[in-house]
Amino acid sequence: MGRFSKLFAVLLVAAGAGMGGGESRAQSPAASSPSVGKLDVVDAIFELCVRDVGTMAKFYRDGLGMREVEATDPKRGALLEWAGSYLRLRPAGVNRDVAAPEEGGRSLMKQILAKNGFRWFSLWYEDPSATGDRLVEAGYERPVKGGNVSMTHDPEGNIVEIMRIPRSASGETFTWGMAAGDENASRAFYRDVLGLPEFDPWNLPSPFSMKMYLFQTGNGRIKFSVPSGQRPNEADAGPDAPGLRSVTLRVKDLATAREGLAKRGAKVQEKEGRLLVTDRDGNRFYIAAVAGGPPPAPKPAASARAAAPEQAPGPPAAAANPEVIFRRLDANGDGRITAGE
């Protein structure tokens, strides 16, 4: 098994388990108040620059079950909502006629690891298999399954991870995945500068021994890990190139948000009524007021699975691969490995 194949399997096992150092039940980040200490985020708008608005809107609406909030317009874009977060499809301003590159060939994991920055969507569903069926019924390929997680890509090559709601979450969740260049600097930026509440990290199993860090963005989350090696930054392509480009964090009081960011040491720019902050890899985070935009995204319903009793351990699998090794060690089936196991 090659290096990338092994890493793919390990990431799938860890992501599917939703494991970390805390409780296996649904977690809440540390309590925060709308003071200068934390950014009081109402909801998030994840922005994807696209070549063909109609084709892409159809995939996310008909294939993945997102709700169309604003009518699709080839020139203005589209706005969809799922699990309490928004997805804005914006017409790309450059390279619209250039075919989407296959960074890393056809390997989705190699594509994720090709650059630092916003790399993939991670959608946590109540019933991932039903989502796979829905994609097929809508005319798209069935996602590639690995362990508890499946992966696919949209018509323009952007990666979508489909996984069951981990025990650390309370319901379906829209998550934005990233690769970062520096673990400590990135974690400090999201927690201490941007002011996002942090969840317990997920521990990726040996031999990679990485952590996946997760932060709250209203009803959604962002997550990042730091694979070894040097990579270029996706943000260098510019704000209007095709691909995952920015996140807008919406707040009730923009003045309070601006004051808090300044006191936490953020370098804030003003962009058309929004605040712009970038991390060390150049990823763009806008902060905007809820007023004047779409209504606050509805809070997703709690998952019945989050309150389900623990499952009895099943018999160990026979194959020697990272998923099977994890299942053997995870004796009580709670999605994490403790000292007692």
KOLDREN-776310 format. One line per 4 residues: number of its first residue (from 1); their letters; for each residue x, y, z of N, C-alpha, C, O. Coordinates in steps of 0.001 Angstrom, whole numbers, plus 500000, padded with zeros to 6 digits. Layout:
N
NUM> a> X:Y:Z:X:Y:Z:X:Y:Z:X:Y:Z  ...
//
This chain:
341
1> mgrf> 500855:498812:500000:500000:500000:500000:500889:501234:500000:501777:501338:500846  500682:502183:499073:501502:503362:498950:501268:504345:500080:500320:504213:500853  502171:505362:500167:502093:506338:501253:500764:507072:501259:500138:507215:502309  500327:507539:500097:499078:508287:500039:497883:507387:500306:496910:507816:500926
5> sklf> 497945:506141:499843:496841:505222:500114:496723:504950:501600:495620:504893:502143  497886:504779:502274:497855:504568:503712:497294:505779:504430:496465:505651:505331  497753:506968:504021:497263:508181:504671:495777:508345:504444:495048:508757:505346  495323:508024:503239:493891:508098:502945:493109:507185:503887:492092:507589:504449
9> avll> 493591:505951:504057:492893:505014:504931:492895:505497:506366:491879:505393:507054  494021:506024:506833:494105:506501:508208:493174:507675:508439:492472:507724:509449  493165:508623:507507:492286:509781:507662:490829:509364:507646:490016:509918:508386  490491:508396:506814:489112:507935:506768:488710:507290:508083:487607:507517:508578
13> vaag> 489603:506485:508650:489282:505837:509922:489078:506876:511002:488094:506819:511740  490003:507834:511106:489920:508837:512160:488721:509735:511978:488036:510060:512947  488458:510141:510749:487324:511022:510503:486023:510299:510775:485108:510870:511369  485925:509033:510344:484698:508292:510572:484443:508046:512041:483292:508007:512475
17> agmg> 485487:507884:512800:485317:507652:514228:485014:508932:514975:484367:508902:516022  485485:510086:514440:485302:511337:515140:485976:511298:516496:485445:511802:517485  487161:510688:516530:487751:510435:517828:488572:511609:518294:489000:512432:517485  488793:511693:519579:489572:512771:520157:489827:512499:521615:489570:511405:522119
21> gges> 490336:513512:522286:490692:513320:523676:489529:513488:524619:489665:513195:525807  488377:513955:524134:487262:514223:525027:486240:513118:524992:486543:511982:524627  485014:513463:525378:483944:512484:525420:483564:512035:524019:483743:512774:523051  483038:510819:523916:482613:510322:522621:481229:510844:522266:480817:510780:521107
25> raqs> 480510:511360:523254:479211:511965:522974:479400:513345:522356:480516:513855:522254  478272:513940:521944:478335:515248:521307:479028:516246:522217:478719:516354:523404  479972:516973:521633:480745:517933:522392:480234:519341:522156:479625:519631:521126  480491:520213:523120:480321:521641:522946:481678:522268:523177:482406:521850:524078
29> paas> 482038:523279:522367:483304:523955:522621:483227:524724:523928:482154:524861:524516  484357:525218:524374:484379:525984:525611:483417:527159:525527:483304:527807:524487  482730:527425:526621:481743:528504:526636:482399:529827:526286:483519:530103:526716  481702:530649:525501:482220:531949:525105:481111:532976:525198:479928:532636:525185
33> spsv> 481503:534225:525292:480541:535317:525330:480838:536262:524190:481957:536271:523678  479842:537079:523767:480062:537992:522642:480899:539192:523031:480588:540316:522637  481963:538971:523802:482862:540047:524204:484047:540062:523257:484030:539400:522219  485081:540822:523617:486248:540894:522741:487019:539580:522741:487896:539397:521897
37> gkld> 486724:538653:523662:487489:537426:523745:487186:536432:522651:488071:535680:522243  485963:536406:522164:485572:535449:521139:484743:536135:520066:484107:537161:520306  484767:535544:518875:483947:536044:517785:482579:535375:517877:482484:534151:517793  481538:536152:518047:480187:535621:518241:479551:535373:516865:478843:536229:516335
41> vvda> 479814:534191:516298:479396:533880:514937:477960:533356:514923:477618:532439:515670  477130:533943:514074:475748:533487:513904:475694:532328:512927:475092:531295:513219  476318:532491:511770:476394:531426:510774:477564:531695:509841:478217:532735:509927  477820:530751:508954:478932:530868:508022:478434:530718:506596:477495:529970:506324
45> ifel> 479082:531447:505687:478833:531300:504253:480147:530827:503632:481116:531584:503565  480174:529590:503185:481346:529048:502510:481244:529407:501032:480213:529175:500400  482314:529971:500484:482268:530483:499117:483097:529623:498167:484262:529316:498422  482455:529248:497066:483080:528423:496037:482962:529152:494704:481855:529408:494232
49> cvrd> 484104:529488:494093:484101:530116:492774:484001:529018:491712:484737:528032:491751  483083:529202:490767:482782:528133:489813:482799:528648:488382:482657:529845:488133  482974:527725:487451:482936:528057:486041:481520:528042:485492:481175:528859:484638  480704:527124:485974:479331:526969:485481:478391:526925:486688:478289:525908:487374
53> vgtm> 477714:528039:486930:476868:528150:488122:475735:527123:488100:475487:526459:489106  475049:526987:486968:473903:526096:486879:474261:524637:487120:473566:523929:487848  475347:524196:486505:475778:522802:486666:476164:522504:488110:475836:521448:488650  476862:523447:488719:477308:523237:490090:476150:523305:491079:476103:522531:492035
57> akfy> 475219:524223:490855:474060:524326:491741:473238:523043:491689:472722:522588:492710  473119:522474:490521:472366:521222:490372:473012:520102:491185:472310:519324:491830  474335:520015:491159:475023:518961:491899:474771:519092:493396:474407:518116:494054  474964:520290:493935:474826:520467:495385:473363:520415:495831:473071:520023:496961
61> rdgl> 472453:520807:494954:471027:520767:495296:470455:519374:495097:469925:518783:496038  470554:518845:493890:469922:517560:493574:470739:516371:494059:470179:515355:494470  472069:516497:494010:472911:515384:494407:473137:515276:495902:473107:514179:496460  473368:516428:496565:473715:516406:497985:472587:516882:498892:472709:516821:500115
65> gmre> 471495:517352:498307:470326:517683:499114:470333:519059:499741:469605:519295:500705  471138:519977:499222:471132:521329:499770:469897:522095:499295:469335:521814:498236  469502:523056:500100:468297:523857:499817:468688:525122:499060:469593:525848:499473  468005:525378:497955:468274:526588:497182:467596:527775:497854:466374:527799:498001
69> veat> 468387:528754:498259:467876:529933:498968:467599:531071:497999:466574:531744:498108  468498:531290:497059:468333:532314:496026:468362:531633:494666:469129:530695:494448  467527:532107:493760:467450:531514:492430:468812:531566:491736:469533:532560:491826  469143:530492:491054:470424:530414:490351:470458:531392:489190:469535:531444:488377
73> dpkr> 471535:532165:489122:471725:533148:488063:473138:532979:487513:474097:533094:488276  473301:532711:486219:474641:532469:485662:475626:533601:485918:476830:533363:486012  475126:534834:486031:476011:535979:486222:476206:536338:487687:477270:536831:488061  475204:536104:488520:475287:536491:489924:475658:535329:490842:476190:535543:491932
77> gall> 475382:534109:490408:475729:532956:491212:474510:532293:491830:473403:532405:491303  474707:531613:492927:473630:530892:493619:473961:530824:495103:475126:530869:495498  472916:530714:495915:473083:530560:497360:472269:529361:497807:471064:529292:497567  472943:528402:498470:472288:527212:498981:472535:527110:500483:473449:527736:501018
81> ewag> 471713:526316:501147:471852:526131:502597:471743:524656:502936:470946:523923:502351  472559:524237:503893:472464:522863:504395:473017:522829:505813:474084:523380:506084  472295:522187:506708:472723:521963:508090:473098:523255:508805:474013:523273:509629  472396:524325:508489:472618:525569:509215:473773:526414:508730:474160:527369:509404
85> sylr> 474337:526087:507573:475397:526890:506965:475059:527118:505497:474317:526347:504890  475607:528176:504946:475346:528524:503557:476520:528147:502657:477672:528103:503089  476196:527878:501397:477194:527707:500343:476863:528699:499239:475793:528640:498632  477790:529605:498989:477600:530559:497893:478450:530132:496705:479663:529959:496827
89> lrpa> 477804:529963:495558:478491:529676:494300:478646:530999:493563:477655:531635:493204  479869:531405:493341:480146:532695:492709:480878:532462:491398:481836:531690:491357  480441:533124:490315:481156:532951:489040:482627:533318:489180:482963:534384:489697  483485:532446:488726:484924:532706:488804:485280:533903:487934:484728:534088:486849
93> gvnr> 486212:534711:488428:486602:535905:487687:487781:535687:486771:488008:536489:485865  488553:534606:486981:489720:534306:486142:489744:532816:485846:489177:532011:486584  490412:532461:484751:490611:531046:484373:489307:530280:484236:489257:529082:484515  488252:530961:483810:486962:530273:483705:486942:529265:482573:486192:528290:482618
97> dvaa> 487756:529492:481568:487747:528615:480395:488836:527549:480444:488988:526763:479509  489591:527528:481536:490657:526538:481685:490094:525318:482394:489410:525442:483410  490380:524153:481862:489868:522923:482475:490380:522783:483902:491513:523158:484206  489538:522242:484771:489929:522041:486169:491122:521099:486237:491069:520012:485662
101> peeg> 492213:521484:486931:493396:520618:487011:493144:519415:487905:492367:519484:488857  493804:518322:487592:493744:517131:488445:495028:517098:489260:495930:516310:488976  495111:517961:490282:496302:518009:491118:496461:516666:491819:495556:516201:492511  497636:516045:491629:497843:514734:492231:497244:513611:491413:497040:512513:491931
105> grsl> 496953:513868:490120:496347:512835:489296:494902:512603:489705:494194:513553:490040  494461:511366:489683:493079:511032:490011:492896:510686:491492:491784:510384:491924  493965:510728:492256:493875:510418:493677:493291:511612:494427:493861:512704:494411  492141:511397:495091:491520:512486:495833:492393:512910:497006:492483:514100:497307
109> mkqi> 493037:511956:497671:493880:512312:498800:495105:513091:498348:495510:514039:499021  495699:512715:497233:496828:513480:496716:496390:514895:496359:497149:515846:496543  495175:515036:495852:494665:516354:495513:494515:517207:496772:494849:518392:496764  494012:516607:497852:493872:517340:499108:495233:517810:499606:495368:518938:500079
113> lakn> 496254:516935:499501:497567:517230:500060:498449:518068:499141:499574:518403:499511  497965:518411:497959:498803:519113:496990:499155:520526:497433:500219:521032:497075  498281:521179:498210:498501:522571:498610:497984:522802:500016:497162:522040:500525  498481:523875:500641:497890:524354:501884:496658:525176:501557:496574:525784:500490
117> gfrw> 495709:525192:502473:494555:526061:502291:493247:525300:502266:493180:524138:502667  492202:525972:501788:490876:525374:501690:490915:524287:500625:491197:524569:499460  490631:523028:501019:490835:521932:500084:489603:521078:499830:489474:520515:498743  488681:520958:500805:487548:520069:500567:486400:520395:501499:486588:521002:502553
121> fslw> 485195:519978:501092:484022:520025:501953:483903:518684:502678:484151:517630:502092  483524:518731:503951:483269:517515:504721:481849:517626:505261:481581:518425:506158  480945:516826:504716:479528:516904:505063:479164:515714:505932:479325:514563:505524  478668:515996:507140:478353:514949:508113:476855:514686:508081:476063:515513:508534
125> yedp> 476470:513535:507548:475064:513191:507326:474553:512194:508354:475315:511400:508907  473264:512252:508597:472572:511251:509406:472630:509891:508712:472820:508863:509361  472463:509895:507382:472453:508648:506619:473308:508812:505362:472774:509131:504300  474620:508600:505460:475497:508784:504300:475147:507881:503128:475288:508289:501976
129> satg> 474689:506646:503401:474370:505730:502304:473207:506266:501479:473182:506105:500259  472248:506900:502138:471127:507504:501410:471605:508652:500536:471064:508885:499455  472624:509371:501005:473192:510450:500199:473872:509886:498960:473768:510459:497875  474572:508756:499119:475173:508106:497959:474121:507678:496956:474302:507841:495750
133> drlv> 473017:507131:497454:471917:506740:496568:471344:507955:495849:471025:507895:494661  471219:509045:496577:470665:510260:495987:471558:510775:494856:471068:511210:493813  472857:510721:495073:473784:511148:494025:473613:510302:492763:473571:510836:491655  473514:508990:492933:473349:508092:491790:472034:508376:491074:471988:508431:489845
137> eagy> 470975:508556:491843:469668:508840:491240:469660:510163:490482:468903:510332:489526  470498:511094:490907:470575:512391:490230:471518:512359:489033:471679:513366:488343  472144:511205:488783:472988:511066:487604:474477:511217:487851:475241:511381:486900  474917:511164:489129:476335:511334:489449:476924:509995:489903:476196:509051:490212
141> erpv> 478248:509937:489937:478924:508717:490362:478693:508465:491851:478552:509396:492643  478658:507195:492204:478564:506859:493616:479898:507186:494282:480951:506889:493718  479876:507792:495470:481127:508130:496166:481989:506903:496429:481477:505796:496598  483298:507109:496463:484241:506049:496762:484269:505849:498267:484558:506783:499015
145> kggn> 483971:504638:498716:483870:504373:500146:485177:503821:500688:485817:502970:500069  485559:504320:501853:486735:503809:502547:486471:503851:504032:486442:504935:504614  486279:502723:504659:485942:502729:506077:484568:503333:506298:483591:502926:505669  484499:504304:507194:483235:504947:507528:482981:506212:506734:482007:506919:506991
149> vsmt> 483836:506505:505779:483765:507762:505037:483784:507470:503545:484430:506526:503090  483064:508296:502792:483096:508212:501334:483563:509547:500786:483398:510586:501424  484147:509508:499599:484619:510736:498977:484204:510766:497521:484173:509743:496838  483883:511978:497063:483539:512183:495664:484018:513573:495275:484720:514229:496045
153> hdpe> 483647:514020:494093:483995:515372:493666:482838:515943:492866:482056:515205:492266  482739:517250:492863:481673:517905:492109:482065:517986:490632:483172:517576:490281  481206:518496:489763:481522:518517:488331:482778:519300:487950:483289:519131:486843  483287:520156:488847:484494:520916:488540:485700:520432:489331:486729:521107:489380
157> gniv> 485572:519260:489951:486722:518626:490582:486946:518941:492045:487915:518454:492627  486079:519747:492670:486238:520039:494091:485816:518825:494918:484779:518218:494652  486619:518477:495916:486405:517246:496678:485329:517431:497736:485276:518454:498419  484474:516423:497860:483433:516392:498878:483573:515089:499665:483528:513999:499095
161> eimr> 483741:515217:500966:483819:514078:501876:482434:513888:502500:481828:514840:502991  481951:512664:502475:480630:512339:503025:480829:511342:504151:481358:510251:503941  480405:511720:505342:480619:510832:506480:479424:510870:507425:478644:511823:507437  479306:509822:508206:478260:509771:509220:478597:510750:510336:479767:511012:510612
165> iprs> 477565:511287:510973:477773:512230:512070:478646:511568:513138:478257:510532:513676  479803:512129:513458:480637:511532:514510:479990:511744:515877:479125:512604:516040  480409:510968:516832:479815:511066:518163:480153:512385:518849:479525:512748:519844  481125:513091:518330:481480:514385:518900:480583:515506:518404:480745:516650:518829
169> asge> 479633:515206:517511:478719:516226:516975:477288:515853:517317:476975:514682:517531  476422:516854:517367:475031:516623:517776:474082:516439:516608:472943:516016:516806  474522:516745:515395:473636:516626:514247:474399:516827:512951:475624:516954:512956  473678:516857:511847:474319:517052:510550:475085:518376:510552:474615:519386:511077
173> tftw> 476272:518345:509954:477184:519481:510068:477908:519721:508754:478396:518787:508118  477971:520989:508354:478707:521435:507175:480102:521838:507656:480258:522791:508418  481109:521096:507198:482487:521328:507641:483370:521627:506441:483182:521072:505358  484323:522503:506648:485236:522977:505605:486622:522476:505957:487147:522835:507011
177> gmaa> 487242:521649:505100:488518:521028:505413:489701:521763:504817:489634:522293:503708  490803:521784:505587:492003:522511:505155:493255:521710:505475:493277:520891:506394  494284:521967:504700:495642:521548:505045:496397:522817:505417:496268:523837:504739  497180:522763:506482:497900:523941:506957:499394:523694:506940:499850:522551:506906
181> gden> 500152:524783:506966:501600:524668:506910:502272:524648:508264:503397:524163:508385  501596:525172:509305:502197:525242:510633:501107:525013:511670:500174:525807:511791  501233:523925:512413:500191:523532:513368:499969:524582:514450:498835:525003:514682  501038:525006:515108:500887:525938:516227:500381:527297:515775:499512:527890:516415
185> asra> 500932:527792:514658:500520:529111:514173:499067:529099:513725:498329:530044:514002  498648:528046:513039:497268:527985:512557:496290:527831:513722:495239:528472:513748  496637:526990:514666:495749:526797:515814:495612:528097:516611:494513:528457:517034  496716:528790:516810:496666:530057:517541:495842:531098:516798:495132:531888:517419
189> fyrd> 495934:531105:515465:495162:532086:514694:493671:531855:514867:492937:532791:515182  493206:530618:514667:491767:530359:514722:491210:530512:516137:490090:530991:516315  491981:530111:517134:491503:530148:518508:491702:531521:519155:490778:532065:519761  492920:532083:519023:493279:533266:519801:493111:534575:519050:492857:535610:519668
193> vlgl> 493247:534551:517734:493141:535785:516948:491751:535918:516335:491051:536904:516566  491361:534922:515558:490026:534980:514977:488966:534819:516069:487889:535411:515988  489274:534022:517081:488372:533909:518224:487285:532872:518066:486170:533071:518549  487586:531754:517392:486592:530700:517212:486698:529671:518333:487808:529290:518704
197> pefd> 485582:529215:518878:485623:528147:519896:486220:526875:519308:485939:526516:518164  487042:526199:520097:487746:525011:519631:487170:523750:520263:486862:523723:521455  487029:522706:519450:486615:521396:519929:487856:520566:520257:488973:520932:519893  487646:519454:520944:488758:518531:521152:489258:518035:519800:488448:517707:518933
201> pwnl> 490570:517973:519601:491090:517502:518312:490891:516003:518149:490742:515268:519125  490893:515567:516896:490876:514143:516578:492321:513681:516450:493150:514384:515871  492622:512524:516979:493967:511959:516893:494032:510985:515729:493352:509959:515744  494834:511290:514728:495003:510377:513603:495999:509292:513998:497072:509599:514517
205> pspf> 495657:508036:513759:496475:506922:514275:497875:506874:513686:498164:507507:512670  498734:506112:514342:500079:505815:513860:499953:505116:512490:498985:504383:512286  500877:505309:511560:502215:505872:511745:502308:507374:511522:503407:507928:511565  501183:508050:511284:501245:509469:510918:501166:510377:512130:501777:511446:512139
209> smkm> 500425:509973:513154:500401:510675:514427:500137:512171:514268:500783:512997:514913  499197:512504:513416:498781:513891:513262:497511:514120:514057:496837:513173:514462  497193:515377:514275:495922:515757:514864:495090:516504:513838:495623:517194:512968  493779:516360:513950:492840:517148:513164:492186:518126:514135:491511:517713:515078
213> ylfq> 492388:519422:513902:491849:520452:514785:490528:520966:514225:490387:521169:513019  489570:521171:515111:488224:521577:514694:487778:522815:515459:487990:522925:516667  487151:523754:514731:486685:525001:515308:485258:525282:514848:484860:524919:513741  484509:525930:515717:483091:526188:515450:482903:527454:514625:483523:528483:514894
217> tgng> 482033:527366:513609:481660:528523:512792:480136:528607:512773:479509:528241:511779  479536:529084:513862:478081:529062:513951:477612:527629:514076:477967:526935:515029  476808:527179:513112:476345:525790:513104:477345:524848:512432:477222:523630:512556  478315:525388:511734:479275:524573:511011:480618:524496:511711:480764:524932:512853
221> rikf> 481590:523941:511021:482938:523822:511563:483964:523971:510448:483667:523752:509274  485159:524342:510833:486316:524210:509958:487268:523241:510649:487305:523161:511877  488030:522513:509853:488985:521567:510428:490258:521592:509602:490221:521809:508390  491379:521370:510262:492636:521332:509522:493591:520345:510165:493502:520047:511356
225> svps> 494509:519845:509347:495625:519041:509813:496870:519536:509100:496786:520311:508148  498025:519084:509567:499295:519548:509009:500124:518344:508584:500943:517854:509362  499924:517856:507351:500753:516750:506857:502207:517194:506726:502488:518386:506607  503115:516247:506749:504535:516574:506622:504838:517064:505215:504095:516786:504274
229> gqrp> 505939:517796:505083:506361:518273:503780:505958:519710:503520:505158:520299:504247  506534:520255:502464:506256:521627:502063:505274:521636:500896:505357:520803:499993  504351:522583:500926:503342:522698:499869:503108:524168:499532:503245:525027:500403  502754:524470:498275:502370:525849:497945:501016:526172:498575:500310:525274:499035
233> nead> 500661:527442:498594:499403:527883:499175:498330:528051:498102:498539:528739:497103  497192:527421:498320:496066:527540:497400:495621:528992:497252:495171:529391:496178  495738:529779:498307:495279:531169:498286:496037:532018:497268:495550:533069:496852  497228:531564:496864:498014:532336:495898:497338:532422:494532:497702:533270:493717
237> agpd> 496362:531555:494274:495630:531608:493000:494766:532863:492900:494331:533229:491808  494515:533522:494029:493720:534747:494020:492290:534515:494454:491826:533375:494471  491574:535590:494810:490223:535455:495364:489149:535077:494362:488046:534702:494760  489446:535166:493057:488422:534929:492044:488676:533704:491184:487925:533448:490243
241> apgl> 489714:532945:491486:490014:531742:490707:489033:530635:491074:488510:530626:492189  488773:529698:490158:487875:528583:490490:488375:527804:491701:489574:527574:491852  487447:527403:492559:487794:526616:493726:487245:527209:495005:486504:528192:494983  487622:526594:496137:487186:527060:497446:487991:528300:497802:489214:528230:497918
245> rsvt> 487328:529423:497977:488029:530695:498031:487986:531416:499366:488993:531998:499769  486864:531402:500067:486795:532174:501311:485643:531691:502172:484762:530960:501719  485674:532122:503435:484588:531882:504370:484138:533230:504911:484965:534039:505331  482830:533476:504904:482271:534671:505533:481601:534260:506839:480659:533468:506843
249> lrvk> 482091:534800:507933:481529:534543:509257:480610:535714:509594:481061:536857:509670  479334:535433:509795:478371:536515:510008:478109:536713:511509:477964:535755:512268  478056:537970:511899:477881:538341:513296:476735:539341:513416:476337:539970:512436  476212:539476:514635:475133:540437:514855:475651:541864:514894:474984:542777:514407
253> dlat> 476819:542068:515460:477360:543412:515669:478758:543488:515072:479713:542971:515651  478880:544131:513916:480160:544191:513218:481156:545074:513964:482355:544794:513957  480675:546133:514603:481582:547030:515337:482237:546300:516503:483432:546455:516751  481442:545500:517219:481996:544724:518330:483003:543703:517821:484046:543485:518437
257> areg> 482683:543081:516691:483611:542109:516101:484917:542786:515706:485995:542239:515939  484826:543976:515110:486034:544703:514697:486895:545051:515916:488117:544905:515878  486262:545504:516981:486994:545863:518193:487694:544647:518786:488856:544724:519185  486980:543522:518841:487567:542320:519401:488735:541816:518582:489759:541424:519142
261> lakr> 488603:541820:517272:489689:541365:516407:490932:542232:516593:492049:541720:516664  490730:543551:516673:491859:544463:516854:492567:544194:518178:493796:544200:518232  491807:543958:519246:492408:543714:520559:493125:542365:520609:494038:542173:521411  492709:541436:519752:493385:540133:519724:494554:540121:518753:495180:539081:518550
265> gakv> 494852:541258:518156:496033:541375:517313:495832:541048:515851:496811:540867:515127  494584:540966:515389:494327:540649:513983:494638:541853:513093:494398:542997:513478  495165:541588:511920:495364:542625:510909:494113:542654:510046:493909:541780:509204  493280:543663:510258:491957:543722:509649:491942:544703:508492:492428:545827:508622
269> qeke> 491393:544290:507373:491163:545164:506233:489665:545352:506043:488875:544485:506416  489274:546478:505467:487871:546751:505157:487644:546471:503676:488345:547013:502822  486656:545619:503372:486359:545251:501985:484855:545297:501753:484140:544359:502106  484379:546377:501163:482969:546498:500761:482016:546176:501910:481111:545353:501769
273> grll> 482230:546828:503033:481347:546652:504172:481615:545408:504988:480874:545115:505927  482660:544667:504649:483048:543477:505411:484464:543653:505932:485236:544458:505411  484790:542898:506953:486156:542856:507456:486858:541656:506840:486250:540600:506662  488127:541812:506516:488905:540724:505930:490114:540434:506816:490893:541328:507148
277> vtdr> 490248:539164:507189:491391:538694:507965:491941:537460:507258:491174:536614:506799  493268:537353:507169:493875:536189:506524:494777:535469:507512:495375:536093:508390  494873:534125:507362:495773:533365:508224:497162:533295:507592:497406:533930:506565  498066:532537:508188:499462:532495:507728:499594:531890:506341:500577:532153:505649
281> dgnr> 498618:531080:505916:498649:530476:504591:497894:531303:503560:497752:530883:502412  497409:532476:503959:496718:533360:503036:495234:533103:502882:494587:533754:502061  494665:532164:503654:493232:531880:503547:492415:533089:503996:492731:533734:504995  491369:533380:503243:490597:534600:503457:489349:534339:504292:488525:533488:503955
285> fyia> 489226:535081:505382:488050:535037:506236:487432:536431:506280:488064:537396:506710  486191:536514:505828:485454:537767:505904:484547:537719:507120:484026:536661:507473  484359:538860:507758:483399:538989:508850:482392:540034:508414:482763:541150:508054  481126:539677:508446:480067:540558:507958:478899:540539:508923:478724:539590:509687
289> avag> 478100:541596:508880:476894:541664:509701:475789:540832:509067:475671:540765:507844  474978:540198:509913:473838:539437:509414:472863:540353:508682:472304:539977:507651  472658:541564:509221:471729:542515:508615:472156:542834:507185:473334:543073:506920  471206:542836:506281:471486:543143:504888:471771:541925:504033:471870:542049:502813
293> gppp> 471905:540759:504632:472152:539528:503888:470987:538580:504026:469905:538982:504452  471193:537322:503671:470118:536326:503857:469812:536163:505339:470657:536472:506179  468614:535682:505676:468286:535494:507095:469229:534486:507735:469819:533662:507036  469380:534542:509058:470244:533555:509720:469851:532138:509338:468668:531800:509309
297> apkp> 470841:531319:509047:470563:529936:508642:469883:529196:509791:470264:529373:510949  468871:528360:509483:468184:527623:510549:469114:526641:511237:469983:526040:510604  468925:526486:512525:469747:525549:513292:469341:524129:512944:468151:523813:512975  470298:523256:512610:469938:521876:512246:469386:521104:513431:469715:521389:514582
301> aasa> 468540:520123:513136:467962:519291:514187:469020:518377:514777:469956:517969:514090  468865:518060:516046:469785:517138:516706:469617:515740:516131:468509:515337:515778  470702:515012:516039:470673:513661:515506:470165:512676:516545:470533:512750:517718  469324:511761:516109:468871:510702:517011:470041:509812:517395:470067:509240:518485
305> raaa> 471008:509700:516493:472174:508849:516744:473025:509399:517880:473670:508632:518596  473034:510732:518056:473872:511324:519092:473442:510885:520475:474253:510863:521401  472149:510530:520629:471649:510107:521932:471494:508593:522044:470981:508092:523044  471934:507868:521022:471771:506409:521006:472703:505761:522011:473780:506292:522280
309> peqa> 472313:504620:522573:473198:503919:523512:474408:503356:522791:474398:503161:521575  475434:503105:523555:476642:502534:522980:476342:501169:522366:475521:500418:522893  477001:500849:521263:476813:499566:520603:477730:498519:521220:478857:498816:521619  477240:497319:521289:478082:496232:521777:479201:495973:520787:478985:496079:519580
313> pgpp> 480386:495637:521263:481495:495399:520345:481227:494203:519449:480675:493195:519890  481617:494322:518202:481436:493232:517254:482700:492411:517141:483711:492744:517759  482663:491345:516364:483857:490514:516197:484917:491253:515414:484572:492051:514542  486192:491026:515684:487250:491725:514965:487293:491283:513514:487020:490129:513185
317> aaaa> 487651:492247:512639:487805:491936:511222:489156:491259:511016:490027:491292:511885  489306:490648:509850:490495:489828:509652:491601:490529:508881:492775:490217:509083  491260:491472:507999:492279:492059:507135:493208:492973:507922:492787:493607:508889  494474:493043:507507:495453:493884:508196:495574:495212:507465:496416:495358:506579
321> npev> 494742:496181:507829:494847:497536:507289:494486:498501:508403:493980:498058:509434  494723:499819:508248:494504:500768:509342:493099:500725:509905:492922:500834:511119  492084:500566:509044:490710:500538:509548:490489:499354:510471:489908:499491:511548  490960:498182:510037:490752:496973:510826:491530:497054:512135:491021:496664:513185
325> ifrr> 492763:497559:512075:493557:497697:513294:492830:498591:514291:492766:498280:515481  492279:499709:513802:491559:500622:514693:490350:499927:515307:490104:500056:516506  489600:499196:514502:488417:498514:515023:488786:497482:516093:488065:497307:517075  489931:496794:515886:490356:495811:516880:490693:496481:518208:490357:495972:519278
329> ldan> 491361:497630:518124:491745:498336:519340:490552:498998:520008:490509:499119:521233  489580:499430:519206:488402:500128:519727:487395:499085:520213:486387:498832:519553  487675:498484:521369:486929:497315:521821:485459:497587:522066:484621:496729:521787  485122:498776:522588:483711:499046:522899:482981:499787:521801:481817:500151:521967
333> gdgr> 483643:500014:520688:482973:500595:519530:482552:502048:519712:481620:502508:519053  483240:502786:520612:482787:504160:520861:483527:505184:520012:483337:506384:520208  484363:504750:519077:485024:505664:518168:486309:506263:518701:486809:507218:518106  486871:505760:519783:488148:506245:520277:488858:505103:521009:488235:504130:521434
337> itag> 490167:505250:521140:490971:504216:521771:491473:504744:523104:492185:505747:523141  491115:504088:524195:491507:504521:525529:492582:503614:526085:492882:502562:525521  493167:504037:527212:494238:503258:527816:493754:501880:528242:494511:500911:528193  492490:501789:528662:491947:500521:529092:491754:499523:527985:491619:498324:528231
341> e> 491738:500024:526737:491544:499131:525593:492885:498704:525012:492925:497949:524041
//
